[in-house]
């Protein structure tokens, strides 16, 4: 049982949103394992990113981290598993790729919520959770969804189109 209402809110609401989008996006039983894998991948990728962000902040400062370091590494880390999942026969439509990307971003956002809430005073936990689920969580999920859609949309195309669309989607999600 989760005792902290901030952590409960910052976990349950993003998961419910992901489930709702997956249900609306025709993700059936065939693509559900991809969504679960992407969610776990997004969650796990924060362990690499948090350490990197701390080192970047120490070396170049917080502004540099916010403007340059975090967007680049976070989008690359969240999206790293997406091409492997898109190669699956379970990912048959760009909407499947969008939802896989959304799941990776949601997993990342949930774990990042926990990091922020762990470092926050107890009296501010609920406010921080509410602020994050209405802003940052949507950004993480949406940016990863853009990359997932581009990868799934171009997966059967030639390598040049696949590569250029993926790079363009990553650039869009980093800005």
C-alpha positions in Angstrom: 0.0 0.0 0.0 1.3 3.5 -0.9 1.1 5.7 2.2 2.0 9.0 0.6 -1.0 10.5 -1.3 1.4 12.5 -3.6 3.1 9.3 -4.8 -0.2 7.6 -5.2 -1.6 10.4 -7.3 1.6 10.7 -9.3 1.5 7.0 -10.1 -2.2 6.1 -10.5 -3.3 9.1 -12.7 -0.6 8.6 -15.4 -1.3 4.9 -15.5 -5.1 5.5 -15.9 -4.4 7.9 -18.7 -2.2 5.4 -20.4 -4.8 2.7 -20.1 -7.5 5.0 -21.4 -5.5 6.0 -24.5 -4.5 2.3 -25.1 -8.2 1.3 -25.0 -9.2 4.1 -27.4 -6.3 3.4 -29.7 -7.4 -0.2 -30.5 -4.4 -1.7 -28.7 -5.7 -5.2 -28.3 -4.2 -8.2 -26.6 -1.6 -8.6 -29.3 0.1 -5.2 -28.7 -0.5 -5.1 -24.9 2.8 -6.8 -24.1 4.6 -4.1 -26.1 2.9 -1.4 -24.0 3.9 -3.2 -20.8 7.5 -3.6 -22.0 7.7 0.1 -23.0 6.2 1.2 -19.7 8.8 -0.8 -17.8 11.6 0.5 -20.1 10.6 4.1 -19.6 10.5 3.5 -15.8 14.0 1.8 -15.8 15.6 4.4 -18.1 15.4 7.0 -15.4 18.1 5.3 -13.4 20.6 6.2 -16.2 19.2 9.6 -16.8 19.1 10.9 -13.2 22.8 10.2 -12.7 23.6 11.9 -16.0 21.5 14.9 -15.1 23.2 15.3 -11.8 26.7 15.2 -13.4 25.6 17.6 -16.1 24.2 20.0 -13.6 27.4 19.9 -11.6 29.6 20.5 -14.6 27.6 23.0 -16.7 24.8 24.4 -14.4 21.1 24.0 -14.1 20.2 26.2 -17.0 22.3 24.2 -19.4 20.8 21.0 -18.1 17.2 22.3 -18.6 17.9 23.7 -22.1 20.3 21.1 -23.5 21.3 18.1 -21.4 18.0 16.8 -20.1 16.0 17.0 -23.3 18.7 15.2 -25.4 19.4 12.3 -23.0 15.8 11.9 -21.7 14.3 11.6 -25.2 17.0 9.3 -26.4 16.7 7.1 -23.3 12.9 6.9 -23.4 12.9 6.1 -27.1 15.7 3.6 -27.2 13.5 0.5 -26.9 10.9 1.8 -29.4 12.6 0.6 -32.6 12.9 -2.9 -31.2 9.3 -2.9 -30.2 8.2 -1.5 -33.5 10.0 -4.3 -35.3 7.5 -6.7 -33.7 4.7 -8.1 -35.7 2.4 -6.9 -32.9 3.1 -3.2 -33.8 1.2 -3.0 -37.1 0.0 0.6 -37.3 1.4 4.0 -36.4 -1.1 4.3 -33.6 0.5 1.2 -32.0 3.8 2.9 -32.2 2.3 6.1 -30.7 0.9 4.2 -27.7 4.2 2.3 -27.2 6.0 5.6 -27.2 3.3 7.0 -24.8 3.9 4.1 -22.5 7.6 4.6 -22.4 7.1 8.3 -21.6 4.6 7.5 -18.9 6.9 5.0 -17.2 9.7 7.6 -17.3 7.3 10.3 -15.9 6.1 8.1 -13.1 9.6 7.3 -11.9 10.7 10.9 -12.3 7.7 11.9 -10.2 9.0 9.6 -7.5 12.4 11.2 -7.6 11.0 14.7 -7.3 8.6 13.7 -4.5 11.3 11.8 -2.6 13.3 15.1 -2.5 10.4 17.3 -1.6 9.1 18.3 1.9 6.1 16.2 2.9 3.9 19.2 3.1 4.5 19.9 -0.6 4.1 16.4 -2.0 0.5 16.6 -3.1 1.0 20.0 -4.8 4.1 18.8 -6.6 2.4 15.6 -7.7 -0.6 17.6 -9.1 1.6 20.0 -10.9 3.7 17.2 -12.4 0.8 15.1 -13.6 -0.8 18.1 -15.3 2.3 19.3 -17.0 5.6 17.3 -17.1 3.9 13.9 -17.3 2.0 15.0 -20.4 5.2 16.4 -22.0 7.1 13.2 -21.4 4.3 11.0 -22.7 3.6 13.2 -25.7 7.2 13.6 -26.8 7.7 9.9 -26.6 4.5 9.3 -28.5 5.7 11.5 -31.4 8.9 9.4 -31.7 6.9 6.1 -31.4 4.6 7.2 -34.2 7.4 8.2 -36.5 9.2 4.9 -35.9 6.1 2.7 -36.4 5.0 4.8 -39.4 8.2 4.4 -41.3 9.3 0.9 -40.1 8.5 -0.8 -43.4 10.0 2.0 -45.5 13.6 2.3 -46.6 16.4 3.0 -44.1 16.8 6.7 -45.3 13.2 7.5 -44.6 13.2 5.6 -41.4 16.3 7.3 -40.1 15.3 10.8 -41.2 11.8 10.6 -39.7 13.2 9.2 -36.5 15.8 12.0 -36.2 13.1 14.6 -37.1 10.8 13.2 -34.4 13.5 13.2 -31.8 14.5 16.8 -32.7 10.8 17.8 -32.4 10.5 16.1 -29.0 13.7 17.7 -27.7 12.6 21.2 -28.4 
